[in-house]
């Protein structure tokens, strides 16, 4: 339990303008990718979140020279001094994306020894597809004392994923960049941050084609040159802010986002009767009346993102009618709904589907964040509820959202971090 909690006074409509930070999940892929490079790189637009701090310490542990200019959201990384291919469990347990060090270290040095990854408890999160890809590229895989070990030559291959795994696609792309010969990733994930990583790698001289489609082709290269790269804005933070605007019946302009990444959510909000106006690099979300109940079914991109399922379910607790939310990607991503019941939400869960009966009012209550996006969902529920909501374990939220309290406060929310008793 953290020594802090978020305290939220609800029923205040959000008004005004805010901005989106750089993408968490894209940064967690791009930063390890620098290890593949033969020269220093500059990575810009990094979000100031705990997961980036963990990755910073891992890069330093490996021997890279890292100048992290937090205030400028920039890291200058010289990977040529990397002198270690082992990442201990003490680091990896803090963050799931630490497994990208497997692909980056194996892709550069032909060996890697990385502790089991941690991450949000949203179901069993195997990495069999990552291992399958590494082995097809020539790695021998060994699991020893909680360490995942890879060693071997890197040669091109054809990898057909059993599901469109984001992590698997990214990890095997990292490992294949400098492999001898050509690699094909079939049934690859199409998320925006897969495309962002491919763009970064290509800016260093990699030869990757087809990112954003389900078939990615990689021609191995020997050398990657230094590059300066700015990561894309965070798709999930954009969606979370859009939902918060609708949930409080506000009128918010979200700047610095990519509206085309938000189409699945925008379509659902329009279906609910929310006003959404998309411009080149900003989105305006307005609502001044009730919203309709809908059905949501999470899918790989470009379908409705699983990471927005939890924030959206908060909005649905006060919809006019009964909604259905089916979670197809992870097998345990409804824990936040137990907490919302304490606020008066009417929810019934059966298998992969949550049945949400819209209620006229939520009441503030003390609730526990259990994971990153579930914590964001509880913040949204607190913004909607009558009275005060206290969200415990806000560290989950700070892992993946940069200054969320500040952004919401700047829009008029009454939200602040306070010490617990
Ligand atoms: C990434 O997780 C994101 N994390 C998740 O965001 C996101 O929810 C997920 O992609 C889906 O979009 C990062 O980018 C750091 P997957 P990842 O591999 O890579 C199964 C957040 O809140 N699977 O696409 O773990 C897996 O169990 C986080 O920012 C296997 O069975 O997602 C899951 O059911 C939460 N074997 C499904 O596939 C494998 O080898 C999707 O997993 C790999 C995955």
Boltz pocket constraint, residues with backbone or C-beta under 6 A from the ligand:
constraints:
  - pocket:
      binder: B
      contacts: [[A, 24], [A, 25], [A, 28], [A, 96], [A, 97], [A, 120], [A, 124], [A, 125], [A, 126], [A, 127], [A, 128], [A, 129], [A, 130], [A, 131], [A, 163], [A, 164], [A, 165], [A, 166], [A, 167], [A, 168], [A, 189], [A, 306], [A, 307], [A, 328], [A, 329], [A, 330], [A, 331], [A, 372], [A, 373], [A, 400]]
      max_distance: 6.0
